[in-house]
Amino acid sequence: MSKILICGAKVLGGEPQDVLVDGELIAAVGNGLSAEGAEVVEADGKVLLPGLVDLHTHLREPGREDSETVLTGTRAAASGGFTAVFAMANTFPVADTAGVVEQVWRLGKESGYCDVRPIGAVTVGLEGKKLAELGAMHDSAAEVSVFSDDGKCVDDAVIMRRALEYVKAFGGVVAQHAQEPRLTEGAQMNEGVVSAELGLGGWPAVAEESIIARDVLLAEHVGSRLHICHLSTAGSVEIIRWAKSRGIDVTAEVCPHHLLLTEEMVRTYNPAYKVNPPLRTERDVRALREALADGTIDIVATDHAPHPHEDKDCEWAAAAMGMVGLETALSVVQETMVETGLLDWAAVADRMSFTPARIGGATGHGRPVAAGEPANLTLVDTAYRGQVDPARFASRSRNTPYEGRELPGRVTHTWLRGKATLMDGKLT
């Protein structure tokens, strides 16, 4: 097994140290380390983090390989510093059986760029009418513990209650896409002054907040675990804060684009900014940043949603919703949270590695950078600044809202159990 000596890295943003990796494990962390025959990586003060974990990724395979495959998606993940991703269930066929989740899991193992943990559908075909094979997916080789109909809301309260009751038996979690469908029919962007001026159908904040309010009460009633996907409004923050004050077992995520972009971008009519939930107001952005900083929002998740060129290169109303995000997530968090003083790098490690790994049960990920721990690591050049060039993405799709925008930070190395998946900014 190979040895790697990472010299002078700021572990979680602290003072420079050396980190020795021996095989799949971290052998030592300290100053002045040496190891005969080790491959030496001069970190030069770069920040060393545990490998990032994304609880919300769309890999599209099976069925939409024109958008992304497990291989291309995990290559994008490695480029962004991720060593584990959770793959959403809205594939074709839907990941609502043990057979489909095992297929995705095996494709992840074959890719070798990061660990892939499939998310199982809550309902058969994402249709919201009948519970999927939750127990069978959990007992499968994929060991599914997170279930979501993401892309659609489990809007039937009885079905949602039954799902929460079911997963409680094996410590699973239901991840809800909070969107009351009747309130968002024909919605194209955030409902407000801008939507009125542009003449686009509005997606009101209450459509998200009403589902979250219902579901935290259901989780409390059942005594089960609930996770809220891509929280996007100030009102949602207050509901989560209230629920946690009552001891309800709820966690929540925010996406990088909701920390940086606002509905004002929609004035360009560029479909790159079309996403669900939509970009909100500046007030919402401030509330989301503050909630991520104080722990009301537990994690950052990308909602990496690749689409082929033709699904975005069209008029706004016909365009698909979603943005790619794996390769820019850490840079956006650096700009919005670190450079604003809201989080330090240790807290970034918590929001993007430790806590998502814990929520999803990703064994071996989200571990301390310490001797004896798995060598799942990412090295970040935080001093770098550069323009986003989608032509350089490892993802099969290019639908980023950041094209041409200058963002800070660049992942230079990623290691999965001691094996480099990214070296000097290039995939291995």
C-alpha positions as CSV (number, residue, x, y, z in Angstrom):
1,M,0.0,0.0,0.0
2,S,1.3,3.5,-0.9
3,K,2.3,6.2,1.5
4,I,1.5,9.8,1.0
5,L,3.0,12.7,3.0
6,I,1.0,15.9,2.9
7,C,3.3,18.7,4.1
8,G,2.3,22.0,5.6
9,A,-1.5,21.7,5.3
10,K,-3.8,23.8,7.4
11,V,-5.9,21.0,8.9
12,L,-9.5,22.4,9.1
13,G,-8.0,25.8,8.6
14,G,-5.6,25.6,11.6
15,E,-1.9,25.9,11.9
16,P,0.1,24.1,9.2
17,Q,0.8,20.4,9.9
18,D,1.9,17.3,8.1
19,V,-0.4,14.4,7.5
20,L,0.9,11.0,6.7
21,V,-1.4,8.6,4.9
22,D,-0.5,4.9,4.9
23,G,-2.7,2.7,2.7
24,E,-6.4,3.5,3.4
25,L,-5.8,5.2,6.7
26,I,-4.2,8.3,8.2
27,A,-1.1,7.2,10.0
28,A,-0.1,10.4,11.7
29,V,-0.7,14.1,12.0
30,G,1.9,16.4,13.4
31,N,5.0,18.6,12.6
32,G,8.2,17.4,10.9
33,L,6.8,14.1,9.8
34,S,8.8,11.9,7.4
35,A,8.3,8.6,5.7
36,E,10.7,6.7,3.5
37,G,9.3,6.1,0.0
38,A,6.2,8.3,0.6
39,E,4.8,10.4,-2.2
40,V,5.2,14.0,-1.0
41,V,2.5,16.6,-1.6
42,E,3.6,20.1,-0.8
43,A,0.4,21.7,0.6
44,D,2.0,25.2,1.0
45,G,-0.6,26.3,3.5
46,K,-3.6,25.0,1.6
47,V,-6.6,23.9,3.8
48,L,-7.0,20.2,4.4
49,L,-10.6,19.0,5.0
50,P,-12.2,15.7,5.4
51,G,-13.7,14.5,2.1
52,L,-16.9,16.3,1.5
53,V,-20.3,14.5,1.6
54,D,-23.2,15.5,-0.5
55,L,-26.6,14.4,0.8
56,H,-28.4,15.6,-2.4
57,T,-27.1,14.6,-5.8
58,H,-28.8,13.7,-9.0
59,L,-26.7,11.2,-11.0
60,R,-29.5,10.6,-13.6
61,E,-28.5,6.9,-14.2
62,P,-30.4,4.8,-15.1
63,G,-32.5,6.4,-17.7
64,R,-31.1,9.9,-18.4
65,E,-27.5,9.2,-19.3
66,D,-27.7,12.1,-21.7
67,S,-27.6,14.4,-18.6
68,E,-25.2,12.5,-16.4
69,T,-24.0,9.0,-15.5
70,V,-22.8,7.6,-12.2
71,L,-19.2,7.7,-13.7
72,T,-19.4,11.4,-14.9
73,G,-21.2,12.5,-11.8
74,T,-18.7,10.9,-9.4
75,R,-15.9,12.4,-11.5
76,A,-17.5,15.8,-10.9
77,A,-17.8,15.0,-7.3
78,A,-14.1,14.2,-6.9
79,S,-13.3,17.4,-8.8
80,G,-15.3,19.3,-6.2
81,G,-13.7,17.6,-3.2
82,F,-16.4,15.1,-2.5
83,T,-15.7,11.5,-1.4
84,A,-19.3,10.4,-0.9
85,V,-22.6,11.4,-2.6
86,F,-26.2,10.4,-2.0
87,A,-28.0,9.7,-5.3
88,M,-31.6,10.8,-5.6
89,A,-34.3,8.4,-6.7
90,N,-35.8,10.3,-9.6
91,T,-34.2,8.1,-12.3
92,F,-35.9,6.0,-15.0
93,P,-36.9,3.6,-13.7
94,V,-37.4,5.2,-10.3
95,A,-35.2,3.9,-7.5
96,D,-38.1,2.4,-5.7
97,T,-37.0,-1.2,-5.5
98,A,-34.0,-3.1,-4.1
99,G,-32.9,-4.0,-7.7
100,V,-32.6,-0.4,-8.9
101,V,-30.8,0.9,-5.8
102,E,-28.4,-2.0,-6.0
103,Q,-27.7,-1.1,-9.6
104,V,-26.8,2.5,-8.7
105,W,-24.7,1.3,-5.8
106,R,-22.7,-1.1,-8.0
107,L,-22.2,1.5,-10.6
108,G,-20.8,3.7,-7.9
109,K,-18.3,1.0,-6.8
110,E,-17.2,0.5,-10.4
111,S,-16.6,4.2,-10.9
112,G,-14.1,4.4,-8.1
113,Y,-14.2,8.2,-7.8
114,C,-16.4,8.5,-4.7
115,D,-18.7,6.4,-2.7
116,V,-22.3,6.4,-4.0
117,R,-25.1,5.9,-1.5
118,P,-28.5,5.5,-3.3
119,I,-31.5,7.3,-1.9
120,G,-34.7,5.3,-2.2
121,A,-38.0,6.6,-3.3
122,V,-40.7,7.1,-0.6
123,T,-43.5,6.1,-2.9
124,V,-43.8,3.8,-5.9
125,G,-42.9,5.7,-9.1
126,L,-42.7,9.0,-7.1
127,E,-46.5,9.1,-7.5
128,G,-47.3,9.8,-3.9
129,K,-50.0,7.0,-3.7
130,K,-48.3,3.9,-2.3
131,L,-45.2,3.4,-0.2
132,A,-42.3,1.9,-2.0
133,E,-40.3,-1.1,-0.8
134,L,-38.6,0.8,2.0
135,G,-37.6,-2.2,4.0
136,A,-36.3,-4.2,1.0
137,M,-34.2,-1.2,-0.1
138,H,-32.8,-0.9,3.4
139,D,-32.0,-4.7,3.6
140,S,-30.4,-4.7,0.1
141,A,-26.7,-4.5,-0.6
142,A,-27.1,-0.8,-1.0
143,E,-28.2,-0.5,2.7
144,V,-30.5,2.5,1.9
145,S,-31.3,4.6,5.0
146,V,-32.4,7.9,3.3
147,F,-35.7,8.0,1.4
148,S,-37.1,10.9,-0.7
149,D,-39.4,11.6,-3.6
150,D,-37.3,14.7,-4.4
151,G,-38.5,16.5,-7.4
152,K,-41.9,15.9,-6.1
153,C,-43.4,16.5,-2.6
154,V,-45.0,13.7,-0.5
155,D,-48.0,15.9,-0.2
156,D,-50.4,13.3,1.2
157,A,-50.2,13.6,5.0
158,V,-51.2,10.0,5.6
159,I,-48.5,8.7,3.2
160,M,-46.0,10.9,4.9
161,R,-46.9,9.7,8.3
162,R,-46.7,6.1,7.2
163,A,-43.3,6.7,5.7
164,L,-42.0,8.3,8.9
165,E,-43.4,5.4,11.0
166,Y,-41.8,2.8,8.7
167,V,-38.3,4.2,8.6
168,K,-38.3,4.5,12.4
169,A,-38.0,0.7,12.6
170,F,-34.4,0.8,11.2
171,G,-33.3,4.4,12.0
172,G,-33.9,5.7,8.6
173,V,-34.8,9.3,7.6
174,V,-37.3,10.7,5.2
175,A,-36.0,13.7,3.2
176,Q,-38.9,15.9,2.1
177,H,-39.0,18.1,-1.0
178,A,-41.3,20.7,0.6
179,Q,-43.6,22.0,-2.1
180,E,-47.4,22.2,-1.8
181,P,-48.3,21.3,-5.4
182,R,-51.6,23.1,-5.6
183,L,-49.9,26.4,-4.5
184,T,-47.3,26.1,-7.2
185,E,-49.2,25.1,-10.3
186,G,-47.6,26.9,-13.3
187,A,-44.9,28.4,-11.1
188,Q,-41.8,29.7,-12.8
189,M,-40.0,31.7,-10.2
190,N,-40.4,33.2,-6.7
191,E,-43.7,34.9,-6.1
192,G,-43.3,38.6,-5.4
193,V,-42.7,41.9,-7.0
194,V,-40.2,40.6,-9.6
195,S,-42.5,37.8,-10.8
196,A,-45.3,40.4,-11.2
197,E,-43.1,42.7,-13.1
198,L,-41.8,39.9,-15.4
199,G,-45.2,38.3,-15.8
200,L,-44.0,34.9,-14.7
201,G,-46.0,32.5,-12.5
202,G,-45.1,32.8,-8.9
203,W,-43.8,30.0,-6.5
204,P,-44.9,31.4,-3.1
205,A,-42.8,30.9,0.0
206,V,-45.8,29.6,1.9
207,A,-45.9,26.6,-0.5
208,E,-42.6,25.5,1.1
209,E,-43.3,26.6,4.7
210,S,-46.7,25.0,5.0
211,I,-45.3,21.5,4.1
212,I,-42.4,21.9,6.5
213,A,-44.8,23.0,9.3
214,R,-47.0,20.0,8.7
215,D,-44.1,17.5,8.5
216,V,-42.2,18.6,11.7
217,L,-45.5,18.1,13.6
218,L,-45.9,14.7,12.0
219,A,-42.3,13.8,12.9
220,E,-42.9,14.9,16.5
221,H,-46.1,12.9,16.6
222,V,-44.5,9.7,15.3
223,G,-41.1,10.2,17.0
224,S,-39.2,9.8,13.8
225,R,-36.4,11.5,11.8
226,L,-37.2,14.1,9.2
227,H,-34.8,15.9,6.8
228,I,-35.8,19.0,4.8
229,C,-34.3,19.3,1.4
230,H,-33.1,22.6,-0.2
231,L,-34.7,25.0,2.4
232,S,-35.0,28.4,0.7
233,T,-37.0,30.9,2.7
234,A,-36.7,33.0,5.9
235,G,-40.0,31.6,7.0
236,S,-38.8,28.0,6.7
237,V,-35.8,28.9,8.8
238,E,-38.1,30.1,11.6
239,I,-40.2,26.9,11.5
240,I,-37.0,24.7,11.7
241,R,-35.7,26.8,14.6
242,W,-39.0,26.4,16.4
243,A,-39.1,22.7,15.8
244,K,-35.6,22.2,17.1
245,S,-36.5,24.2,20.2
246,R,-39.2,21.6,20.9
247,G,-36.8,18.8,20.5
248,I,-38.2,17.5,17.2
249,D,-35.7,15.3,15.3
250,V,-35.5,17.4,12.2
251,T,-32.5,18.4,10.1
252,A,-32.3,20.8,7.1
253,E,-30.1,21.6,4.2
254,V,-29.4,24.7,2.1
255,C,-28.0,24.7,-1.4
256,P,-25.0,26.9,-2.4
257,H,-27.0,28.8,-5.0
258,H,-29.6,29.8,-2.4
259,L,-26.7,31.3,-0.3
260,L,-25.5,33.5,-3.2
261,L,-28.1,34.2,-5.9
262,T,-31.4,36.1,-5.7
263,E,-34.6,36.3,-7.8
264,E,-33.1,39.5,-9.4
265,M,-31.1,37.2,-11.7
266,V,-34.3,36.0,-13.3
267,R,-34.6,39.5,-15.0
268,T,-32.1,38.2,-17.5
269,Y,-34.5,35.4,-18.5
270,N,-31.5,33.1,-18.6
271,P,-32.8,29.6,-17.9
272,A,-29.5,28.9,-16.0
273,Y,-31.2,30.6,-13.1
274,K,-34.3,28.5,-13.2
275,V,-34.4,26.1,-10.3
276,N,-36.8,24.4,-7.8
277,P,-37.2,25.8,-5.2
278,P,-36.6,29.1,-7.0
279,L,-34.1,31.8,-6.2
280,R,-35.6,33.9,-3.5
281,T,-35.1,37.5,-2.1
282,E,-32.1,39.1,-0.6
283,R,-33.8,38.9,2.8
284,D,-34.1,35.1,2.4
285,V,-30.5,34.8,1.4
286,R,-29.4,36.7,4.6
287,A,-31.6,34.5,6.7
288,L,-30.3,31.3,5.2
289,R,-26.7,32.4,5.7
290,E,-27.4,33.3,9.4
291,A,-29.2,30.0,9.9
292,L,-26.4,28.0,8.5
293,A,-23.9,29.8,10.7
294,D,-25.9,29.3,13.9
295,G,-26.7,25.7,13.2
296,T,-30.4,26.0,12.5
297,I,-29.6,24.7,9.0
298,D,-27.5,21.7,9.5
299,I,-25.7,21.1,6.2
300,V,-24.9,22.4,2.7
301,A,-26.1,20.0,-0.1
302,T,-25.7,20.7,-3.8
303,D,-28.9,19.5,-5.4
304,H,-26.6,18.8,-8.4
305,A,-29.2,18.7,-11.2
306,P,-27.6,18.2,-14.6
307,H,-29.5,18.8,-17.8
308,P,-28.5,18.4,-21.4
309,H,-27.9,21.6,-23.4
310,E,-31.3,21.5,-25.3
311,D,-33.2,21.4,-22.0
312,K,-31.8,24.8,-21.0
313,D,-31.1,26.5,-24.3
314,C,-34.7,27.5,-24.8
315,E,-37.2,30.0,-23.7
316,W,-37.6,30.4,-19.9
317,A,-41.1,28.7,-19.6
318,A,-40.0,25.6,-21.5
319,A,-36.6,25.2,-19.7
320,A,-36.0,22.5,-17.2
321,M,-35.4,23.4,-13.5
322,G,-32.0,22.8,-11.9
323,M,-28.3,23.6,-11.8
324,V,-25.1,21.6,-11.6
325,G,-23.3,22.2,-8.4
326,L,-20.8,19.6,-7.3
327,E,-17.8,21.4,-8.8
328,T,-18.6,24.9,-7.5
329,A,-20.2,24.2,-4.1
330,L,-17.1,24.7,-1.9
331,S,-16.2,27.9,-3.8
332,V,-19.6,29.4,-3.2
333,V,-19.5,28.4,0.5
334,Q,-16.1,30.0,0.8
335,E,-17.4,33.3,-0.8
336,T,-20.7,33.4,1.1
337,M,-19.8,32.0,4.5
338,V,-16.0,32.0,5.1
339,E,-15.0,35.3,3.5
340,T,-18.0,37.0,5.2
341,G,-16.8,35.7,8.6
342,L,-19.9,33.6,9.2
343,L,-18.1,30.3,9.3
344,D,-14.5,29.2,9.7
345,W,-13.1,26.1,7.9
346,A,-13.7,23.8,10.8
347,A,-17.4,24.8,10.7
348,V,-17.4,24.2,6.9
349,A,-16.1,20.7,7.6
350,D,-19.0,20.2,9.9
351,R,-21.6,21.5,7.5
352,M,-20.2,19.7,4.4
353,S,-18.7,16.5,5.8
354,F,-19.2,15.5,9.4
355,T,-23.0,16.3,9.7
356,P,-24.2,15.1,6.2
357,A,-22.3,11.8,6.8
358,R,-24.0,11.4,10.2
359,I,-27.5,12.2,8.8
360,G,-27.1,9.8,5.9
361,G,-25.1,7.1,7.8
362,A,-22.1,7.3,5.5
363,T,-19.8,5.0,7.4
364,G,-16.1,6.0,7.1
365,H,-16.9,9.5,5.9
366,G,-17.2,12.7,7.9
367,R,-14.4,11.5,10.2
368,P,-11.8,13.6,11.9
369,V,-8.4,14.3,10.3
370,A,-6.6,12.2,12.8
371,A,-4.4,9.1,13.1
372,G,-6.3,5.8,12.5
373,E,-9.1,7.5,10.6
374,P,-10.0,6.7,6.9
375,A,-8.0,8.8,4.5
376,N,-10.9,10.5,2.8
377,L,-9.5,14.0,2.3
378,T,-9.6,17.1,0.2
379,L,-7.0,19.8,-0.2
380,V,-8.2,23.3,-1.1
381,D,-6.2,26.2,-2.4
382,T,-8.2,29.0,-0.7
383,A,-6.1,31.8,-2.1
384,Y,-7.0,30.9,-5.7
385,R,-9.5,33.1,-7.6
386,G,-10.7,32.3,-11.1
387,Q,-13.6,32.5,-13.5
388,V,-16.0,29.5,-13.7
389,D,-15.5,27.8,-17.1
390,P,-18.2,25.0,-17.6
391,A,-16.2,23.7,-20.5
392,R,-13.7,22.3,-18.0
393,F,-16.4,20.5,-15.9
394,A,-16.1,16.8,-15.4
395,S,-19.9,16.7,-15.3
396,R,-21.6,15.7,-18.5
397,S,-23.8,18.8,-18.3
398,R,-22.9,22.5,-18.2
399,N,-26.0,24.1,-16.7
400,T,-24.3,26.3,-14.2
401,P,-25.5,29.8,-13.1
402,Y,-21.9,30.8,-12.5
403,E,-20.4,30.8,-16.0
404,G,-17.9,33.6,-16.3
405,R,-18.3,34.5,-12.6
406,E,-15.2,34.8,-10.4
407,L,-15.2,32.5,-7.4
408,P,-12.6,31.9,-4.7
409,G,-10.9,28.6,-3.9
410,R,-10.0,25.5,-5.9
411,V,-9.8,21.9,-4.9
412,T,-6.4,20.6,-5.9
413,H,-6.4,17.1,-4.4
414,T,-9.0,14.6,-3.3
415,W,-8.2,11.2,-1.8
416,L,-10.7,8.3,-1.3
417,R,-9.4,5.9,1.3
418,G,-5.9,7.0,0.5
419,K,-6.2,6.7,-3.3
420,A,-5.9,10.0,-5.2
421,T,-9.0,10.7,-7.3
422,L,-7.8,14.3,-8.1
423,M,-4.2,15.4,-8.2
424,D,-3.0,18.9,-8.9
425,G,-6.6,19.8,-10.1
426,K,-6.7,16.9,-12.6
427,L,-8.7,13.7,-12.3
428,T,-6.6,10.6,-12.0
